[in-house]
Amino acid sequence: VHDDGEVVGISDVELQLTIQTLENMTRQLDNVQILSIDRRRLDAQKDQMVAEVHITQRNIVRRTELRVTVLGDHGAGKSTILGCLTYGEADDGRGKARLNLLRHRHEVESGRTSSITLGTIGFDADGLVLNYANNRSAEQIFQRSRHVVTFVDTCGYAKHLKTTASAIVGHSPHVFCLVLAADVAAITTTTREYLRIAAVLCVPLMIVVTKMDAAIKPQFAAMMHELMSALDTVVPGRGKCIVTSETDSNSLANDMMGLAVVPIFTTSAVRSVGFSELTAVLAKSRHSHSGSVLATTANNGKSKAHKNLFEFHIEHVFSIDTVGKVVTGWVKAGTIEVGPKSTHRLVIGPNALGGFDDVDVTSIHALRIPSESAQADS
């Protein structure tokens, strides 16, 4: 290629040597691969060749993911807590931390979340928290992480209950995180409903009490007493534990995921208090794919043949000119690989007529990182 962009090509022998060099480089790097090589002859008389080589990064590191749906009333501090966790910054007491998560202008102006927002933190092999405070992008967080926690921020107002319900069932959460404000004297009916949902679905539950810097001791004591009573009534088989240190975070995480205990964390976004205990438990939490009532019922109702089928729940569909149709969502069951390696006949639907269309998988991104395969339980 000339400096002015004109493609002049190289000889067939030179092209072969160039491709061999690229292949040797990919083998030495170990984390990249050549997906395709498209050769083309420029001029039959001059015998000049060009090639378009598609090289992509391989996702060779095994990562675990924990999806946490954050529930709570409006004003409890859900978005603020997630802003502090994902960006590593304290709040200024006027909602500065939550601005990083809000998606719409009216949410910024009113302070009311009306859409589902995702936030992510990661943990490296040594358990160090990885967020935007020590990484430039989400891709860098995922690349450095061995364990990823995805938070699903929901709406607090009853007006947006359908949106919250879609976050509860549509994102296949592994843990419910119920957020309560410390400056209220009683828990609300909505909070009790969230507790019942966690109990019915048999989903692990943690409780985060926010605004400890604004708590008034008599009100806080009354609220905690009412919360303990509600937990005794709704989830009587689970113990309660107010977490005050990072000691035994591993056993606490195992007990929480095993539905044996409900950990309670007291935090302050303004003073950055309580987050180390919370992240210590999240770093050790690993989900069981068949842990919930919904998953167990679904697995019991499937034959052995059906259990090997691939099932992908689609959240968004969009198109890219150079790529084609792109879908995002969650792998519910099975495993899928890119291209001819796949042994499944894949269909997508239903379409406008109620039917299903055949599709081929040309590329996969898991946690924004190119991958050769995707599977449930990862």
N, C-alpha and C positions, 0 to 999 in steps of 0.2 A: 504494500500500500504506500503510495507516494505521500509526501507531506501535505499535498493539497487534497487528499482524500481519494484520489483515483486508485481503483483496484487494478493492479497489473498482474497479480498472480505469481506463482512459482512453478517450477517443473514438478513432474510427478514424483521423481526421486526425492527432491527437496521437501515435498509435502509429506511423504512417508517418514522422512527423518524428523520433521517438525512434530508430527503426531506421536512418534515414538518418544520424543523428548517430553511432550505433554503427559503421556502415559507414565513415564518414569517419575515425573514431578508429582503426579497425583498419588502414586504408590508410596513415595517418600513422605508426603504430607500426611497420608493415612486418613485424613478426615474430609477429603474431597474425592469426587468421582466424575468420570466422563459419562454423561447420559446419552449423548448422541453426537454423531459426526456426519455432517451433510456436505459431501464433496460436489464440486461443480467445475466443469471445464469452461474457461473464459473464451478461448479462441482455438478452434480445431487446427488452424494452420500453425499457430505459434506453440500449441500444446501447453498452454499455461493453465494451472489449476488453482482453485481457491477452496476453502473449506470453512464451514461454520461449526464450531465445536461448542457444545453446551456442557459447561462444567458447573457442578453444584456441590454444596457442602453436605457431608454425610452426618447424620445424627447417630453417632456411635455410642454416646453416653446414655446409660439407662437412668431415667429420671422418674421420680414418683410425684404425683400431684394430689393435693388435697383441696377440694372445693368447699368453701365456707359461705353459706348464705347468711347475711347479716339482717336481722329483723329487729323491729322496735318502733315505738311511737315517734311521731314528729317531735323534733326538739330534743330527742334523747342523746344525739351526738353521734349517730352512725357514720355519716360521711366524714365528720371531723376526725373520728378515731381512725378510719381507713386512710385519710389524708396523712395523718401522723405516721402510720405504719408504713405506707408506701413511699413517702417522701422523706421520712426521717426528720421532720421538723416539728417543733412545738407550735401550738395554736396561739394566736394573740388574744383570745377571749372574744373575738368578734367574727369568728368563722373563717379565718384566713386559710386554715389547713384544708377545709373542704372544697375550696375553689378549684383545686387541682383535679377533682373528680367530677364536678358538675359538668353536664354536657350542653345544657341549653341556657340561653340568656335569662329566661324567666325564672329558672332555678336559682341563678346567681342573685337576681333582684329580690325574689321572695324568700329564698332560703329553704324552699321546699323541693325535695327530690321527687320528680315525676316520671323518671325512666330508670331502667336497670343499668347500672354502671359496674364495670369490672375493675378491680385493682389487684395487683400482684406483688408478692414479695417472694424471695427465694432464700435458700440456705445452701452453702457450699459444703464440702466434705468435712470441714471442721465445725460446722454449725453456725458460721458467721452469717448474720442477716444481710441479704443483698436487696437493696432497693434503689430508688433514684438518688439517694444521698451519696452512694458510692458506685453508681453506674450511670452511663449516659443514656441508655435506651432500654426498652423492655427486652429486645433481642439479646443485649449483653447480659441482662439479669438471667435470662433463660439459659444462655450458653454456659454461664459460670455456676449454675445451680445444680445440685443433686436432688433437692426436694423443693417443689414449688407449691405455694399456697395461693389460690385464686379466690379473692373475696367478691361476692356478688352483693352489691349495695342495692337495697330495695327502698320502696316508698313508705313513708310513715303515715300519710293521710289516708283515711278510709275511702276517699274519692278515687284513689288509685289502687284499690284493692286487687283489681284484676291483674294489674301489672306486677304487684307483689306475688300473687298466686302463680303467675307464669315463671317468676324467678324461683319459687319453691319447687315446682314440679318440672319445669323445663330445663333447668341447669343441673339436674341430678346431684344435689348437694350431698356431701359426705358428712357435714357438720352444720348444725344450726347455731348461730351466735346471736343470743338475745341481748340487746343493749338497753339498759335502764339508766335513767338520770338519778344521781344521788340527791338532787335538790327537790325531790317530790316526796310527798308524805305517804303515797299509796300507789300500788300498781294498778293499771287500768284493765278494762275488759279486753282490750286488744292484746295486751301482754299475756293475759290468761289464755286467750285463743291460740297464740303462738306456742305456748307451753303444751296445750292439748294436741296441736298438730305434730309437734316433736314426739309426743308420747304415742300417738296413733301410728305414725310412720316409723317408729323405732329408730329415729335418727339420733346420733350423739349430740349432746347439747352442752354448750358453755354459756356462761352469763358474764357480761362485761358491764360493770357499773361505772358510769362516767361522771365527770364534773365533781370529783371529790373535793376540789378546791373551793366549791360553792356549797358544800353540804352543811346543813345545820344538824347538830347532833341528835336532838329529839326526833326530827323528821326522818333522818336517815335510819335511826334505830327502829322506828315504826315501819318504814318501808321494808327493811331487811327482815323484820319479823313476819310481815305479810308475805314476803317472797318465800321464806322458808316454809310457811304454812301451805302456800300454793304448790310448791314443789312436793311436799309430803302428800298432797291430795292428788296431783296430776301424775307424777312419776314416783310412786311410793317405793319402787324397787331400787331406786338409785340414791346413793349417798350424796351428801353436800360437802363441799370443801372450799373454804375461802383461802385462796392462794396468796401467800405473803412473801415467798422466796422462790428461787429457781431450784431448790433442792428437790430431788425425787421427781423431776419433771417427766422423766421417761416412764416411770410407773404410773404417774398421774395421767399421762397421755394414753397409755394402754387401757387404764380403767375407764377413761372417758369414751374411747372408741369401742370398748366392750360393753357400754351401757351400764356400767357399775357405779359411776359417780358423775356429778355435775360440778365442774370447777367454777368458782366465782372469782373474778378478777376485779379489783378496785383500781380505777385509773383516773388520771387527770391529764388532759391534753395540753393544758396551759403549763403545767409543771413537769410534763413528761414522766409521770409516775405510773408504774404498773405495767409498762410495755415490755420490759425485759422478761417478766414472769410469763406474760401472754405469749411472746414469741418463743420462749423456751419450750412451752408445751406444744405449740404448733409445729416446731421443728422436729418433734419426736412423734407426732401423730401420723399414723398410716391407716388408710381405710381398708375395710373388707368389702369386696365387690358384692357379696351376698348378705350383707349385714342388715339391710332394712327389710321391712315387711313386703314392700313392693317388689324388691329384687328377689326375695325368697319365693313369693307367690308366683312370679313370672317364671322362675327357674323350675319350680315344681310342675308347672303346666306345660313345659316343653319336653319333647322327646329328645333322645340323645342326638339324633340327626339335626334337629332344629337348634340345639345348643351350639353347634359348630358353625351356624350361619352368621354372617356379618350384618350388624344392624347399626345404622348411624342416624342419630337424631339431628335434624337440620335446624339451625337457628336463623341463619341469613343466607340468601342467595344473591349473587351479583355477577357481573360479567366484566372481563378485562380483554381488550382488543387482541393483545398478543398471546393470551393464555386461553381464553374461552370462559366457560361457566365455572364459577368458583362457589363452593358451599362451605359454611363454617358450622360447627356444632360439636357434638360429643359422640364418641364411640360407645355405644351401649353394650354391644356384645360382639365377640369374634375378633378376627384379625384380617387386615387387608394390606396388600403390597402393591407397589407401583408397577404398572405395565403388564407384560406377559407372565410375570411371576404369579399373578393373582389366579386362583383356581375358582373364584366365584363369578357367577353371572350377576352383575349389579344392575339394579333398576332404581329409579328415583320417581317419587310421586307422593300423593296423587296429583295429576295435572288438572287443568280446567274441566276436562271431560271425565275425570275420575279414574283415568288410566295411569299406567306406569311406563316410563321410557327407559330403554337400555342406555347405560353410561359406561365409559372407560375412565380409569384413574391414571392420569398422566404425571401427577406430582402430589406429594403430601407434605404438609408443614405441621409439625407438632410443636405447640408452644412457640410458634413463629420461627422454628428452625427446620430447614429441609430434612426430611426423613424418608427412609426407604419403606417404612411400614407404619401402621397405626393399629393399636389394639386396645381392647377394654382393660381396665384395671391398671392403667399406666398414666 
